[in-house]
């Protein structure tokens, strides 16, 4: 499947305003590829493959119309080949699809050295770059001009394929082997990147691409496999890691959307064609290929059928669970928001209460009143001292001038007298003495 040049890839990442203006002029993806809205994934791939071969820039370098048609076909295919994007487009049109996030497949064979270096650098930095089979390879296969090697069933073969080139193999199977199922597996101990391809024979004798599996790292090797077991077998495509980082919840619920059935589930007796495509940026790819009958793996077949059935059931359950989760999450978000508000209100009330308490203990006005009361206390003390002085003077004046004592002041009478009586006699005695002093002798 052909892809655009690297320059076209950069253009799709360009100015958002220009992209918005171009969105209004885009044709319906189904119309651009010439397929119906109920088209299968295989029909969409076949339609794109035909247009890519016809309008590829390598064959139409001086035709700007062909270049535009090629980019339009590529853009439409990127929408319709992704189940999630296809659902979004069917529901809401182009508005539901962000033009800047479209992942375009690159035909590395059509890139110059500089663009290839940039693509390799981005891949090393962890930027996912999808590559596609060279349009030249697909065209040669379709024209029947490729060299095909015979591969014996059950025997492995080790080879090295150049970058952006392919090795083609044919395998003959009997009715019994076709009924038992077939497995094609490829691995590379040098961790080379490659694509495992399956081709169907056309009426004109050429080969058209039907299935494609990209190699994946598993431990210290890279591997890819195709399974033809007589029942639906699924392939699993990982979701975009960038989208998952933005919205982990949505990524979780869409995680199984990439679990899609393969277009071909079983093979008939006869000759079948496979190919290994070198997908490295600069170097050749070393690999080992083997096609085996699935008869010895009957237990694995049943386990695979069972686990994939469970995955499909779980995918349908996720849809229901998502609605329940969203409802509970909204309620939880409301409760946590209220919790934060209540906590803020309580903190505010306690802060206000502490401020009021502090005004009682630290108010400057209360400090001044207490100090003034301290200043007045000596005057009270002096006043009591003056009263004592006056009392002493009165007591001294109450004593007789001649030092004589009254007859009534005997020891016994003195003890029996009450304080009130003594005070009264003193007052009377004092008055009598004063009167006597004023009289002449």
TORPAPA-806321 format. One line per field, with one value per residue (C-alpha): x, y, z negated; chain; residue number from 0. Coordinates in Angstrom, 2 decimals, decimal comma, always signed. Layout:
N
east [X / ...]
north [Y / ...]
up [Z / ...]
kette [A / ...]
nr [NUM / ...]
END
This chain:
441
east [+0,00 / +1,56 / +1,95 / +2,77 / +6,15 / +7,74 / +7,15 / +3,43 / +3,56 / +5,01 / +2,38 / -0,38 / +1,26 / +1,26 / -0,77 / -4,05 / -5,87 / -4,90 / -5,97 / -9,34 / -9,82 / -8,86 / -11,30 / -14,20 / -13,08 / -12,43 / -14,47 / -16,26 / -13,67 / -16,01 / -16,45 / -12,71 / -11,90 / -14,93 / -16,44 / -19,81 / -20,48 / -20,89 / -17,56 / -15,46 / -11,92 / -10,59 / -12,58 / -11,24 / -7,67 / -8,08 / -9,56 / -6,74 / -4,14 / -5,46 / -5,46 / -2,02 / -0,54 / -2,24 / -1,45 / +1,82 / +4,23 / +7,02 / +4,92 / +3,43 / +6,25 / +5,12 / +1,37 / +0,07 / -3,46 / -2,20 / -0,29 / -3,45 / -5,47 / -2,79 / -2,84 / -6,65 / -6,71 / -4,14 / -6,07 / -9,34 / -7,74 / -6,30 / -9,84 / -11,66 / -8,95 / -9,12 / -12,34 / -12,49 / -11,95 / -14,42 / -17,10 / -16,35 / -16,62 / -19,85 / -21,34 / -20,08 / -18,10 / -14,71 / -15,41 / -14,88 / -11,42 / -8,42 / -6,44 / -3,22 / -3,43 / -3,73 / -1,04 / +0,08 / +1,98 / +5,33 / +6,78 / +10,45 / +11,52 / +10,15 / +12,08 / +15,38 / +18,33 / +17,61 / +13,97 / +14,92 / +17,42 / +14,72 / +12,28 / +14,87 / +15,70 / +12,04 / +11,66 / +14,69 / +13,18 / +10,05 / +7,78 / +5,61 / +6,11 / +4,00 / +5,62 / +4,05 / +5,19 / +6,92 / +4,65 / +7,31 / +7,17 / +3,36 / +3,34 / +5,88 / +3,84 / +0,64 / +2,33 / +3,67 / +7,29 / +8,63 / +10,88 / +9,16 / +11,00 / +9,47 / +9,15 / +8,69 / +6,02 / +7,60 / +11,11 / +12,61 / +14,72 / +17,16 / +17,81 / +18,59 / +16,43 / +17,50 / +15,71 / +12,41 / +12,66 / +10,79 / +11,41 / +8,46 / +7,66 / +5,11 / +3,78 / +1,67 / -0,82 / -3,19 / -6,87 / -5,99 / -3,42 / -5,84 / -8,47 / -6,05 / -4,91 / -1,72 / +0,66 / +3,32 / +5,87 / +8,92 / +11,42 / +14,70 / +17,37 / +19,06 / +15,87 / +15,42 / +12,17 / +10,18 / +6,66 / +5,09 / +2,81 / +0,24 / -0,75 / -3,71 / -3,41 / -5,19 / -6,77 / -3,96 / -1,37 / -0,27 / -0,33 / -2,34 / -1,64 / -4,31 / -2,75 / +0,06 / +1,62 / +4,33 / +7,09 / +6,99 / +9,72 / +9,36 / +12,32 / +15,53 / +13,85 / +11,34 / +8,60 / +5,37 / +2,87 / -0,23 / -2,80 / -5,23 / -7,07 / -10,54 / -12,19 / -12,05 / -8,63 / -8,09 / -5,20 / -4,59 / -3,44 / -2,29 / -3,98 / -2,10 / +0,11 / -0,19 / -3,98 / -3,77 / -1,62 / -4,18 / -7,20 / -6,30 / -9,96 / -10,99 / -7,88 / -8,85 / -12,39 / -11,15 / -8,30 / -10,06 / -11,32 / -8,07 / -8,95 / -10,18 / -10,72 / -8,32 / -9,74 / -8,63 / -9,44 / -8,64 / -6,76 / -7,89 / -5,75 / -3,29 / -0,49 / -0,27 / +2,09 / +3,93 / +6,60 / +9,00 / +9,54 / +12,63 / +11,40 / +14,69 / +15,61 / +19,18 / +20,25 / +19,07 / +16,87 / +17,91 / +15,07 / +13,95 / +10,67 / +8,71 / +5,26 / +3,88 / +0,68 / -1,38 / -2,27 / +0,28 / -1,06 / -4,66 / -4,57 / -3,20 / -5,90 / -8,66 / -7,05 / -6,73 / -10,35 / -11,45 / -9,42 / -10,37 / -14,04 / -13,63 / -11,92 / -14,79 / -17,30 / -15,27 / -15,19 / -18,99 / -19,13 / -16,82 / -19,40 / -21,95 / -19,36 / -18,18 / -21,62 / -21,84 / -18,30 / -18,93 / -22,05 / -20,28 / -17,26 / -19,45 / -21,03 / -17,63 / -16,33 / -19,32 / -18,72 / -15,01 / -15,80 / -18,27 / -15,73 / -13,18 / -15,76 / -16,82 / -13,21 / -12,55 / -15,64 / -14,66 / -11,11 / -12,49 / -14,79 / -12,02 / -9,70 / -12,32 / -12,91 / -9,17 / -8,97 / -11,78 / -10,05 / -6,82 / -8,59 / -9,36 / -5,81 / -3,80 / -6,00 / -3,99 / -7,07 / -7,30 / -3,61 / -4,01 / -6,92 / -4,95 / -1,95 / -4,13 / -5,51 / -1,97 / -1,23 / -4,20 / -3,26 / -0,56 / -3,07 / -5,32 / -2,42 / -1,57 / -5,17 / -5,18 / -1,94 / -3,53 / -6,46 / -4,09 / -2,23 / -5,46 / -6,48 / -3,11 / -3,44 / -6,89 / -5,66 / -2,82 / -5,18 / -7,53 / -4,90 / -5,18 / -2,74 / -1,90 / -1,32 / -4,06 / -6,19 / -9,90 / -11,28 / -13,28 / -10,19 / -9,24 / -7,79 / -10,91 / -13,21 / -10,90 / -11,12 / -14,88 / -15,50 / -16,60 / -14,86 / -17,93 / -18,26 / -14,60 / -14,91 / -17,92 / -16,16 / -13,16 / -15,28 / -17,06 / -13,81 / -12,19 / -15,03 / -14,91 / -11,20 / -11,51 / -14,22 / -12,11 / -9,10 / -11,09 / -12,34 / -10,10 / -8,70]
north [+0,00 / +3,20 / +6,27 / +9,94 / +11,48 / +12,89 / +16,42 / +15,72 / +14,42 / +17,73 / +19,65 / +17,86 / +19,09 / +22,67 / +25,73 / +24,95 / +27,78 / +26,39 / +22,93 / +24,29 / +25,91 / +22,70 / +20,71 / +22,56 / +21,41 / +17,75 / +15,12 / +12,37 / +9,59 / +6,94 / +8,95 / +9,65 / +5,92 / +4,91 / +2,55 / +2,34 / +3,20 / -0,48 / -1,39 / -3,97 / -3,33 / -5,46 / -3,50 / -0,24 / -1,53 / -2,77 / +0,54 / +2,51 / +0,18 / +0,73 / +4,52 / +4,54 / +2,60 / +4,86 / +8,25 / +7,58 / +10,57 / +8,31 / +7,58 / +11,09 / +13,43 / +16,23 / +15,88 / +18,06 / +16,67 / +13,12 / +14,29 / +15,83 / +12,68 / +10,60 / +12,75 / +12,71 / +8,92 / +8,61 / +10,94 / +9,11 / +5,74 / +6,86 / +7,67 / +4,62 / +2,10 / +3,11 / +1,72 / +4,50 / +7,32 / +5,75 / +5,69 / +9,30 / +10,39 / +8,46 / +10,13 / +13,72 / +14,15 / +15,83 / +17,95 / +14,90 / +14,25 / +16,42 / +16,98 / +17,50 / +14,06 / +12,09 / +9,45 / +9,06 / +6,04 / +6,76 / +5,02 / +5,09 / +4,16 / +7,46 / +9,59 / +11,26 / +10,81 / +13,91 / +13,02 / +9,42 / +10,65 / +12,81 / +9,90 / +7,62 / +10,28 / +10,72 / +6,95 / +6,77 / +9,50 / +7,40 / +9,15 / +6,44 / +6,56 / +4,22 / +2,93 / +1,22 / -1,18 / +0,50 / +1,28 / -0,16 / -3,54 / -3,61 / -2,65 / -5,33 / -7,94 / -6,85 / -7,08 / -10,55 / -9,49 / -10,59 / -13,56 / -16,23 / -18,90 / -22,26 / -22,79 / -26,28 / -26,73 / -27,21 / -26,14 / -22,81 / -20,56 / -17,85 / -14,91 / -11,20 / -8,73 / -5,24 / -2,17 / -1,38 / -4,61 / -7,93 / -11,64 / -13,63 / -17,25 / -19,82 / -22,71 / -25,66 / -27,25 / -30,21 / -30,41 / -32,03 / -29,36 / -26,63 / -28,14 / -28,42 / -24,84 / -23,05 / -20,75 / -18,53 / -17,11 / -14,88 / -13,71 / -11,80 / -12,25 / -9,03 / -7,09 / -6,04 / -4,34 / -6,12 / -6,74 / -10,13 / -9,99 / -12,36 / -12,01 / -13,31 / -14,49 / -12,27 / -13,42 / -11,87 / -13,89 / -10,99 / -10,78 / -8,29 / -7,56 / -9,03 / -9,11 / -7,26 / -7,74 / -5,46 / -6,97 / -6,35 / -6,62 / -9,58 / -9,88 / -10,06 / -10,73 / -9,14 / -11,35 / -11,45 / -14,20 / -15,02 / -17,65 / -19,44 / -21,80 / -22,15 / -19,79 / -15,99 / -14,92 / -11,39 / -8,98 / -6,43 / -2,91 / -0,72 / +2,64 / +5,90 / +6,43 / +10,23 / +10,06 / +7,67 / +10,16 / +12,93 / +10,91 / +7,63 / +6,80 / +7,00 / +5,08 / +2,29 / +1,96 / +2,06 / -0,32 / -3,29 / -1,32 / -2,22 / -5,91 / -6,56 / -9,80 / -10,71 / -10,58 / -14,13 / -16,91 / -20,05 / -21,17 / -23,61 / -26,34 / -25,11 / -22,56 / -19,55 / -16,61 / -14,84 / -12,14 / -10,56 / -6,81 / -5,07 / -2,14 / -0,79 / +2,81 / +2,24 / -1,40 / -4,79 / -7,03 / -10,52 / -12,97 / -16,59 / -17,65 / -20,86 / -22,10 / -24,97 / -27,00 / -26,30 / -29,97 / -30,49 / -27,39 / -28,44 / -27,47 / -24,03 / -23,59 / -24,25 / -21,97 / -19,21 / -19,59 / -19,49 / -16,46 / -14,44 / -15,22 / -13,87 / -10,74 / -10,07 / -10,54 / -8,22 / -5,59 / -5,54 / -5,35 / -2,34 / -0,27 / -0,80 / -0,43 / +2,89 / +4,50 / +3,28 / +4,45 / +7,90 / +8,29 / +7,27 / +9,38 / +12,45 / +11,82 / +11,28 / +14,49 / +16,35 / +14,89 / +15,70 / +19,23 / +19,62 / +18,10 / +20,72 / +23,51 / +22,28 / +22,00 / +25,54 / +26,84 / +25,13 / +26,45 / +29,94 / +29,73 / +28,43 / +31,14 / +33,79 / +32,31 / +32,35 / +35,97 / +36,90 / +35,08 / +36,88 / +40,26 / +39,57 / +38,69 / +40,95 / +44,07 / +47,29 / +48,97 / +46,33 / +46,75 / +50,50 / +50,03 / +47,56 / +49,90 / +52,81 / +50,70 / +49,97 / +53,70 / +54,44 / +51,87 / +54,02 / +56,83 / +54,43 / +53,40 / +57,01 / +57,69 / +54,85 / +56,16 / +59,62 / +58,07 / +56,25 / +59,52 / +61,32 / +58,52 / +58,68 / +62,42 / +62,01 / +59,29 / +61,43 / +64,35 / +62,12 / +61,55 / +63,98 / +66,85 / +66,19 / +62,51 / +61,57 / +58,58 / +58,28 / +56,21 / +54,20 / +52,97 / +50,23 / +47,04 / +45,08 / +47,68 / +48,17 / +44,54 / +44,44 / +47,52 / +46,94 / +48,76 / +50,83 / +52,10 / +53,01 / +55,06 / +56,89 / +57,76 / +58,94 / +61,22 / +62,54 / +62,85 / +64,75 / +67,18 / +67,70 / +68,34 / +70,88 / +72,70 / +72,70 / +74,14 / +77,09 / +77,98 / +80,20 / +78,74]
up [+0,00 / +1,11 / -0,95 / -0,36 / -0,17 / -3,30 / -2,05 / -1,82 / -5,36 / -6,53 / -4,61 / -6,53 / -9,72 / -8,55 / -9,27 / -11,02 / -9,24 / -5,85 / -7,00 / -8,07 / -4,67 / -2,90 / -5,04 / -3,49 / -0,01 / -0,86 / +0,85 / -0,94 / -1,63 / -0,27 / +2,92 / +3,19 / +3,06 / +5,13 / +2,54 / +0,82 / -2,81 / -3,61 / -2,03 / -3,85 / -5,01 / -2,18 / +0,43 / -0,97 / -0,83 / +2,72 / +3,87 / +2,26 / +3,73 / +7,25 / +6,86 / +5,24 / +8,12 / +10,64 / +9,10 / +7,27 / +7,60 / +8,89 / +11,98 / +12,30 / +11,29 / +13,64 / +13,08 / +10,20 / +10,62 / +10,05 / +6,97 / +5,53 / +6,23 / +4,58 / +1,44 / +1,41 / +1,69 / -1,09 / -3,38 / -2,71 / -3,29 / -6,64 / -7,76 / -6,46 / -7,39 / -11,06 / -12,66 / -15,25 / -12,75 / -10,35 / -13,07 / -13,95 / -10,33 / -9,77 / -12,85 / -12,55 / -9,35 / -9,11 / -12,19 / -14,39 / -12,95 / -13,72 / -10,57 / -12,53 / -14,11 / -10,90 / -10,73 / -7,14 / -5,87 / -4,25 / -1,24 / -2,24 / +1,26 / +2,56 / +0,04 / +0,75 / -1,60 / -3,70 / -4,33 / -5,09 / -7,71 / -9,30 / -9,33 / -10,92 / -13,52 / -14,48 / -14,76 / -17,06 / -19,25 / -19,70 / -17,19 / -15,58 / -11,83 / -9,74 / -6,60 / -3,62 / -0,97 / +1,96 / +4,87 / +7,19 / +5,43 / +5,57 / +9,23 / +10,15 / +8,25 / +9,97 / +13,36 / +12,55 / +12,97 / +9,58 / +8,89 / +6,77 / +4,77 / +3,81 / +0,05 / -1,32 / -3,98 / -7,41 / -6,35 / -7,44 / -5,24 / -6,36 / -4,05 / -3,91 / -1,99 / -0,97 / -2,31 / -0,56 / +1,42 / +1,12 / +1,40 / +2,79 / +1,90 / +3,06 / +0,92 / +2,12 / -0,29 / -0,07 / -1,04 / -4,35 / -5,18 / -4,18 / -6,47 / -9,39 / -8,93 / -8,02 / -9,90 / -8,32 / -10,75 / -10,29 / -12,90 / -12,98 / -15,65 / -14,50 / -15,37 / -11,75 / -10,77 / -8,09 / -6,81 / -6,21 / -3,15 / -1,67 / +2,00 / +3,94 / +7,53 / +10,04 / +13,31 / +15,34 / +13,44 / +11,28 / +7,48 / +5,42 / +1,77 / -0,54 / -4,02 / -5,73 / -9,18 / -10,55 / -12,65 / -16,39 / -19,01 / -21,36 / -23,68 / -21,67 / -18,32 / -15,98 / -14,61 / -12,61 / -11,86 / -9,84 / -10,87 / -8,57 / -10,92 / -9,44 / -11,94 / -12,36 / -13,59 / -14,82 / -14,63 / -17,33 / -16,49 / -19,36 / -19,84 / -19,44 / -22,51 / -22,23 / -22,33 / -25,27 / -27,18 / -26,64 / -27,72 / -29,48 / -30,17 / -26,52 / -25,52 / -27,90 / -26,60 / -22,99 / -23,65 / -22,10 / -19,10 / -17,36 / -17,70 / -14,19 / -12,23 / -9,44 / -5,94 / -5,15 / -7,65 / -5,69 / -2,61 / +0,05 / +1,49 / +4,08 / +4,34 / +2,05 / +2,11 / -0,71 / -0,75 / -3,24 / -2,75 / -4,19 / -6,27 / -7,65 / -6,85 / -5,61 / -5,96 / -4,80 / -6,98 / -8,08 / -8,68 / -8,93 / -7,30 / -7,82 / -6,76 / -8,87 / -9,03 / -12,16 / -12,69 / -15,54 / -17,28 / -17,84 / -21,54 / -20,71 / -18,08 / -20,58 / -23,18 / -20,59 / -19,54 / -23,20 / -24,25 / -21,17 / -21,80 / -25,33 / -24,01 / -21,60 / -24,46 / -26,66 / -23,91 / -23,82 / -27,63 / -27,64 / -25,81 / -28,57 / -31,30 / -29,83 / -30,23 / -33,84 / -34,54 / -33,08 / -35,22 / -38,42 / -37,52 / -37,06 / -40,48 / -42,04 / -40,48 / -41,89 / -45,36 / -45,32 / -44,21 / -47,06 / -49,45 / -48,43 / -48,85 / -52,28 / -53,37 / -52,18 / -54,02 / -57,28 / -57,05 / -56,50 / -59,53 / -61,80 / -60,58 / -61,32 / -64,80 / -65,58 / -64,47 / -66,90 / -69,75 / -68,94 / -69,17 / -72,86 / -73,83 / -71,55 / -71,22 / -72,00 / -73,56 / -76,26 / -76,99 / -77,58 / -79,99 / -82,06 / -82,20 / -83,32 / -86,12 / -87,17 / -87,24 / -89,50 / -92,13 / -93,81 / -94,38 / -96,21 / -98,36 / -99,19 / -100,09 / -102,60 / -104,05 / -104,55 / -106,37 / -108,69 / -109,40 / -110,26 / -112,57 / -114,34 / -114,88 / -116,33 / -118,64 / -119,93 / -120,59 / -122,52 / -125,26 / -128,35 / -128,58 / -132,25 / -131,65 / -134,21 / -133,67 / -134,06 / -136,86 / -134,46 / -132,67 / -135,01 / -133,69 / -134,22 / -132,77 / -129,87 / -128,87 / -129,31 / -127,21 / -123,66 / -120,85 / -120,05 / -123,64 / -123,77 / -120,66 / -122,01 / -125,30 / -123,44 / -121,34 / -124,48 / -126,41 / -123,64 / -123,47 / -127,25 / -127,19 / -124,48 / -126,37 / -129,52 / -127,67 / -126,49 / -129,97 / -132,17 / -135,30]
kette [A / A / A / A / A / A / A / A / A / A / A / A / A / A / A / A / A / A / A / A / A / A / A / A / A / A / A / A / A / A / A / A / A / A / A / A / A / A / A / A / A / A / A / A / A / A / A / A / A / A / A / A / A / A / A / A / A / A / A / A / A / A / A / A / A / A / A / A / A / A / A / A / A / A / A / A / A / A / A / A / A / A / A / A / A / A / A / A / A / A / A / A / A / A / A / A / A / A / A / A / A / A / A / A / A / A / A / A / A / A / A / A / A / A / A / A / A / A / A / A / A / A / A / A / A / A / A / A / A / A / A / A / A / A / A / A / A / A / A / A / A / A / A / A / A / A / A / A / A / A / A / A / A / A / A / A / A / A / A / A / A / A / A / A / A / A / A / A / A / A / A / A / A / A / A / A / A / A / A / A / A / A / A / A / A / A / A / A / A / A / A / A / A / A / A / A / A / A / A / A / A / A / A / A / A / A / A / A / A / A / A / A / A / A / A / A / A / A / A / A / A / A / A / A / A / A / A / A / A / A / A / A / A / A / A / A / A / A / A / A / A / A / A / A / A / A / A / A / A / A / A / A / A / A / A / A / A / A / A / A / A / A / A / A / A / A / A / A / A / A / A / A / A / A / A / A / A / A / A / A / A / A / A / A / A / A / A / A / A / A / A / A / A / A / A / A / A / A / A / A / A / A / A / A / A / A / A / A / A / A / A / A / A / A / A / A / A / A / A / A / A / A / A / A / A / A / A / A / A / A / A / A / A / A / A / A / A / A / A / A / A / A / A / A / A / A / A / A / A / A / A / A / A / A / A / A / A / A / A / A / A / A / A / A / A / A / A / A / A / A / A / A / A / A / A / A / A / A / A / A / A / A / A / A / A / A / A / A / A / A / A / A / A / A / A / A / A / A / A / A / A / A / A / A / A / A / A / A / A / A / A / A / A / A / A / A / A / A / A / A / A / A / A / A / A / A / A / A / A / A / A / A / A / A / A / A / A / A / A / A / A]
nr [0 / 1 / 2 / 3 / 4 / 5 / 6 / 7 / 8 / 9 / 10 / 11 / 12 / 13 / 14 / 15 / 16 / 17 / 18 / 19 / 20 / 21 / 22 / 23 / 24 / 25 / 26 / 27 / 28 / 29 / 30 / 31 / 32 / 33 / 34 / 35 / 36 / 37 / 38 / 39 / 40 / 41 / 42 / 43 / 44 / 45 / 46 / 47 / 48 / 49 / 50 / 51 / 52 / 53 / 54 / 55 / 56 / 57 / 58 / 59 / 60 / 61 / 62 / 63 / 64 / 65 / 66 / 67 / 68 / 69 / 70 / 71 / 72 / 73 / 74 / 75 / 76 / 77 / 78 / 79 / 80 / 81 / 82 / 83 / 84 / 85 / 86 / 87 / 88 / 89 / 90 / 91 / 92 / 93 / 94 / 95 / 96 / 97 / 98 / 99 / 100 / 101 / 102 / 103 / 104 / 105 / 106 / 107 / 108 / 109 / 110 / 111 / 112 / 113 / 114 / 115 / 116 / 117 / 118 / 119 / 120 / 121 / 122 / 123 / 124 / 125 / 126 / 127 / 128 / 129 / 130 / 131 / 132 / 133 / 134 / 135 / 136 / 137 / 138 / 139 / 140 / 141 / 142 / 143 / 144 / 145 / 146 / 147 / 148 / 149 / 150 / 151 / 152 / 153 / 154 / 155 / 156 / 157 / 158 / 159 / 160 / 161 / 162 / 163 / 164 / 165 / 166 / 167 / 168 / 169 / 170 / 171 / 172 / 173 / 174 / 175 / 176 / 177 / 178 / 179 / 180 / 181 / 182 / 183 / 184 / 185 / 186 / 187 / 188 / 189 / 190 / 191 / 192 / 193 / 194 / 195 / 196 / 197 / 198 / 199 / 200 / 201 / 202 / 203 / 204 / 205 / 206 / 207 / 208 / 209 / 210 / 211 / 212 / 213 / 214 / 215 / 216 / 217 / 218 / 219 / 220 / 221 / 222 / 223 / 224 / 225 / 226 / 227 / 228 / 229 / 230 / 231 / 232 / 233 / 234 / 235 / 236 / 237 / 238 / 239 / 240 / 241 / 242 / 243 / 244 / 245 / 246 / 247 / 248 / 249 / 250 / 251 / 252 / 253 / 254 / 255 / 256 / 257 / 258 / 259 / 260 / 261 / 262 / 263 / 264 / 265 / 266 / 267 / 268 / 269 / 270 / 271 / 272 / 273 / 274 / 275 / 276 / 277 / 278 / 279 / 280 / 281 / 282 / 283 / 284 / 285 / 286 / 287 / 288 / 289 / 290 / 291 / 292 / 293 / 294 / 295 / 296 / 297 / 298 / 299 / 300 / 301 / 302 / 303 / 304 / 305 / 306 / 307 / 308 / 309 / 310 / 311 / 312 / 313 / 314 / 315 / 316 / 317 / 318 / 319 / 320 / 321 / 322 / 323 / 324 / 325 / 326 / 327 / 328 / 329 / 330 / 331 / 332 / 333 / 334 / 335 / 336 / 337 / 338 / 339 / 340 / 341 / 342 / 343 / 344 / 345 / 346 / 347 / 348 / 349 / 350 / 351 / 352 / 353 / 354 / 355 / 356 / 357 / 358 / 359 / 360 / 361 / 362 / 363 / 364 / 365 / 366 / 367 / 368 / 369 / 370 / 371 / 372 / 373 / 374 / 375 / 376 / 377 / 378 / 379 / 380 / 381 / 382 / 383 / 384 / 385 / 386 / 387 / 388 / 389 / 390 / 391 / 392 / 393 / 394 / 395 / 396 / 397 / 398 / 399 / 400 / 401 / 402 / 403 / 404 / 405 / 406 / 407 / 408 / 409 / 410 / 411 / 412 / 413 / 414 / 415 / 416 / 417 / 418 / 419 / 420 / 421 / 422 / 423 / 424 / 425 / 426 / 427 / 428 / 429 / 430 / 431 / 432 / 433 / 434 / 435 / 436 / 437 / 438 / 439 / 440]
END
